[in-house]
């Protein structure tokens, strides 16, 4: 069954009342979107939606609303999400490594998001410190209590549903680092890969980190190479979507470098727009056109200023742009293009002349 069209939603007999309600609540420049949120809620009456389904909708909306409110004051601070096992203890090497990485990345101005429980989650908070930490906790049947570092902090959020929690992990972060972990860690890593591979999530550093001498993620990569890439189930260029390391300084450099020239992206109609921290030389743009011509549907990669459609983002309208007709298929190659823009040589773990 297809989703209701905007025209069908516009015929909701409660529309005028909803518009009046928005005005009574103080009005909003986003009244059109608020109306589209409230309108379907009213149509649930005619759908005969069960109470159980209404509870799911209500809880999901409430969780997201509260999470957005908590993160809003920190919108312009980049953040790094840390995943890993809740069962690791402070004496484990992975735990110590997570503390070290979190300490180093916050020294570079990033905040840290973890699941708020014990193990790697607590290690991330210990390294980052309470002030630079967010806790995104999940209520489980065996009641996962927040770790003592983040407990009772206003940046701690408790979720009922995994799907809303996972949305916040990915939406609010600028990078993801995974330490050894169980089913949940693998689930979160594969979901992040899937979102980037399909273009449903923003490109970002996705780093799998092993303690030195521990082959945990090395063996995972062997599985990806032998069972997924070799069999053609994913493309070879999808290797660009993630990296492995046992060096926290490498991970910090990759995350910092990813945002050294590249800033963010969006689509304007059928054009992909990459916002940059600074303009590229014409020689660099020519080199990008030559190397990445296979992902350009028509025309060329061009450097330009903001599109009129980007007027709703005044804080970054001054940034230069690269714009081109992207085929929306080879997102592994898009990540490689961003690395070229940043002058990042992954094989050597260093930045070259961008």
C-alpha positions in Angstrom: 0.0 0.0 0.0 1.4 3.4 -0.9 1.8 6.3 1.5 -0.8 9.1 1.4 0.0 11.9 -1.0 0.3 15.5 0.1 -2.9 16.2 -1.8 -4.7 13.5 0.2 -3.4 14.8 3.4 -4.4 18.3 2.4 -8.0 17.1 2.3 -8.0 16.3 6.0 -11.2 17.9 7.4 -9.2 18.8 10.6 -6.6 20.9 8.6 -8.0 24.3 9.6 -8.2 23.2 13.3 -4.6 22.0 13.1 -3.5 25.3 11.6 -5.3 27.2 14.4 -3.7 24.9 17.0 -0.2 25.7 15.7 -0.9 29.4 15.9 -2.2 29.1 19.5 1.0 27.2 20.4 3.0 30.2 19.2 3.3 29.6 15.5 6.3 28.4 13.6 8.2 29.0 10.4 8.0 25.3 9.9 4.2 25.2 10.3 3.8 23.3 7.0 5.9 20.4 8.4 4.2 20.4 11.8 0.9 20.2 10.1 2.1 17.1 8.2 3.1 15.5 11.5 -0.2 16.2 13.3 -2.4 15.5 10.3 -1.6 11.8 10.0 -2.1 11.4 13.7 -5.7 12.6 13.3 -6.3 10.2 10.4 -5.4 7.3 12.7 -8.9 7.7 14.1 -10.5 6.8 10.7 -7.9 4.0 10.2 -9.2 2.2 13.3 -5.6 1.9 14.5 -5.3 -0.4 17.5 -4.2 0.9 20.9 -1.1 -1.2 20.8 0.0 0.4 17.5 -0.9 3.8 18.8 1.4 3.2 21.8 4.3 2.4 19.4 3.8 5.6 17.4 3.4 7.7 20.6 6.5 6.3 22.3 8.7 6.7 19.1 7.6 10.3 18.5 8.1 11.2 22.2 11.6 9.6 22.3 12.7 11.4 19.1 11.3 14.7 20.3 13.2 14.5 23.6 16.4 13.4 21.9 16.3 16.2 19.4 15.8 18.7 22.3 18.8 17.3 24.2 21.1 17.5 21.2 19.9 20.8 19.9 22.2 23.1 22.0 25.3 21.1 20.7 24.2 21.0 17.1 27.3 22.8 15.8 29.8 20.6 17.7 31.0 17.5 15.8 30.5 14.2 17.6 31.9 10.7 17.4 29.9 7.6 18.3 31.6 4.7 20.0 30.3 1.2 19.9 31.6 -2.0 21.6 30.9 -4.7 24.1 29.1 -4.0 27.4 30.9 -7.0 28.9 34.5 -5.8 28.7 36.1 -4.8 32.0 38.6 -2.0 32.8 41.5 -4.5 32.7 40.8 -5.5 29.1 43.0 -4.0 26.5 40.0 -2.9 24.3 38.6 -1.0 27.3 41.9 0.8 27.9 42.1 1.6 24.2 38.6 3.1 24.1 39.5 5.3 27.1 42.6 6.5 25.3 40.8 7.1 22.0 37.9 9.0 23.6 40.3 11.2 25.6 42.3 12.0 22.4 39.3 12.8 20.2 37.7 15.1 22.8 41.1 17.0 23.0 40.5 17.7 19.3 37.1 19.3 20.1 34.8 16.4 19.3 32.1 15.2 21.8 31.5 11.5 22.3 28.2 9.5 22.1 28.0 6.0 23.6 25.3 3.7 24.8 25.6 4.8 28.4 26.0 1.2 29.8 29.1 -0.6 31.1 32.1 -1.9 29.2 33.2 0.0 26.1 30.4 2.5 26.6 31.7 3.4 30.1 35.3 3.5 28.7 34.2 6.0 26.2 32.7 8.2 28.8 35.7 7.9 31.1 38.0 9.0 28.4 35.8 11.9 27.2 34.7 13.0 30.6 31.1 13.8 31.6 31.1 17.3 30.1 32.0 16.0 26.6 29.8 12.9 26.7 26.3 11.9 25.6 24.6 8.8 26.9 22.1 7.0 24.6 20.8 4.3 26.8 18.3 1.4 26.1 15.8 0.1 28.6 16.2 -3.7 28.6 14.2 -6.5 30.4 17.3 -6.9 32.7 17.4 -3.2 33.2 20.6 -1.6 31.9 21.5 1.1 34.4 23.5 4.0 33.1 27.2 3.9 34.0 28.3 6.2 36.9 30.1 8.7 34.6 27.0 9.7 32.7 24.3 8.8 35.3 21.9 11.7 36.0 23.6 13.9 33.4 21.1 16.0 31.4 22.8 14.6 28.2 21.6 11.1 29.1 18.7 9.8 27.1 16.8 6.6 27.8 15.1 4.8 24.9 12.5 2.1 24.8 13.1 1.1 21.2 16.3 0.2 19.5 15.3 1.7 16.2 14.8 5.2 17.6 18.1 4.9 19.5 20.0 3.7 16.5 18.6 6.6 14.5 20.0 9.1 17.0 23.4 7.4 17.1 23.8 7.9 13.3 21.9 11.2 12.8 23.8 13.1 15.5 27.3 11.8 14.8 30.1 12.8 12.4 32.1 9.5 12.8 31.7 6.0 14.2 34.4 4.0 15.9 33.7 0.3 16.8 35.7 -1.7 19.3 35.3 -5.5 19.7 31.7 -6.4 20.7 28.8 -8.8 20.3 25.7 -9.0 18.2 24.7 -5.4 19.0 28.1 -4.0 17.9 28.0 -5.9 14.6 24.4 -4.9 14.0 25.3 -1.2 14.5 28.4 -1.5 12.3 26.6 -3.2 9.5 23.7 -0.8 9.7 26.1 2.2 9.4 27.7 0.5 6.4 24.4 -0.2 4.8 23.2 3.4 5.2 26.3 4.8 3.6 26.5 2.1 0.9 22.9 2.9 -0.2 23.1 6.7 0.2 20.6 6.7 3.1 23.2 8.0 5.5 25.8 10.7 5.3 29.3 9.7 4.4 31.5 9.7 7.5 34.6 7.9 8.9 33.7 4.4 10.0 36.6 2.9 11.9 37.0 -0.6 13.4 39.6 -0.6 16.1 41.5 -3.6 17.5 43.9 -3.6 20.5 47.4 -4.2 19.1 47.9 -7.9 18.5 44.2 -8.7 18.6 42.8 -10.0 15.3 39.1 -9.4 16.2 38.3 -7.0 13.3 41.0 -8.4 11.0 39.1 -11.7 11.0 35.8 -9.8 10.3 37.5 -8.1 7.3 38.6 -11.5 6.0 35.0 -12.5 6.1 33.9 -9.4 4.2 36.7 -10.0 1.6 36.1 -13.7 1.1 32.4 -14.1 1.5 31.0 -10.7 0.4 33.4 -9.0 -2.0 34.7 -12.2 -3.7 31.2 -13.5 -4.3 30.1 -10.1 -5.7 27.6 -9.5 -2.9 29.1 -6.0 -2.3 31.3 -4.0 -4.6 35.1 -3.8 -4.2 34.9 0.0 -3.9 32.7 -0.5 -0.8 36.0 -1.1 1.0 36.3 2.7 1.0 33.4 2.9 3.4 35.4 1.6 6.4 38.9 1.2 7.7 40.7 -0.9 10.4 43.4 0.2 12.7 44.9 -0.6 16.1 46.3 2.9 16.4 44.1 5.5 18.1 46.2 8.3 16.7 45.4 7.0 13.2 41.7 7.1 14.0 41.9 10.6 15.3 43.8 11.8 12.2 41.3 10.1 9.9 38.4 11.8 11.6 40.0 15.2 11.7 41.2 15.0 8.1 37.7 14.0 6.9 36.5 17.4 7.9 39.6 19.3 7.0 38.3 20.4 3.6 35.0 18.6 3.2 32.2 20.0 5.3 28.9 18.4 4.4 26.6 17.4 1.5 23.1 17.7 0.3 21.1 17.3 -2.9 19.6 20.2 -4.8 17.1 18.5 -7.1 19.2 16.0 -9.1 22.6 17.7 -8.3 24.9 16.5 -5.5 26.4 19.5 -3.6 29.6 19.1 -1.5 30.2 22.0 0.8 33.9 22.7 1.4 35.9 24.5 4.1 37.9 26.2 1.3 38.1 26.4 -2.5 40.1 23.9 -4.4 42.6 24.8 -7.1 41.5 24.4 -10.7 44.1 21.7 -11.2 42.6 19.7 -8.3 39.1 20.0 -9.8 40.4 18.8 -13.1 42.0 15.9 -11.5 38.8 15.0 -9.7 36.9 15.1 -13.1 39.4 12.7 -14.6 39.5 10.2 -11.7 35.8 10.1 -10.9 34.2 10.6 -14.3 32.4 7.2 -13.9 30.2 8.5 -11.2 29.1 11.6 -13.0 26.0 11.1 -15.0 26.3 14.1 -17.2 28.3 17.3 -17.3 31.3 17.9 -15.0 32.3 18.4 -11.4 32.2 22.2 -11.0 33.2 24.5 -8.3 30.6 27.2 -7.4 28.8 29.1 -4.7 25.6 28.1 -2.9 22.5 27.4 -4.8 19.4 29.6 -4.1 17.7 26.5 -2.6 20.3 26.4 0.2 19.0 29.7 1.6 17.6 27.8 4.6 21.2 27.1 5.8 22.5 30.7 6.3 25.4 29.7 8.5 27.2 27.8 5.7 26.0 29.8 2.6 29.5 31.3 2.4 31.2 28.0 1.9 32.4 27.1 -1.6 30.8 24.1 -3.3 31.5 21.2 -5.6 28.4 20.3 -7.6 27.8 17.4 -10.1 25.2 15.0 -11.3 26.0 11.9 -9.2 24.7 8.5 -10.3 23.6 7.7 -6.7 25.0 4.2 -7.0 28.7 4.1 -6.3 28.8 5.5 -2.8 32.1 3.8 -2.1 33.7 5.9 -4.9 32.0 9.0 -3.5 33.8 8.3 -0.2 37.1 8.0 -2.2 36.3 11.4 -3.9 35.9 13.0 -0.5 39.3 11.5 0.6 40.9 13.0 -2.5 39.3 16.4 -1.7 40.9 16.2 1.8 44.2 15.0 0.4 43.9 11.9 2.7 46.1 8.9 1.8 44.7 6.0 3.8 47.4 3.6 2.8 50.0 5.9 4.5 47.7 7.4 7.2 48.6 10.9 6.3 47.4 14.0 4.5 49.1 15.0 1.3 48.7 18.3 -0.6 45.0 18.7 -1.3 
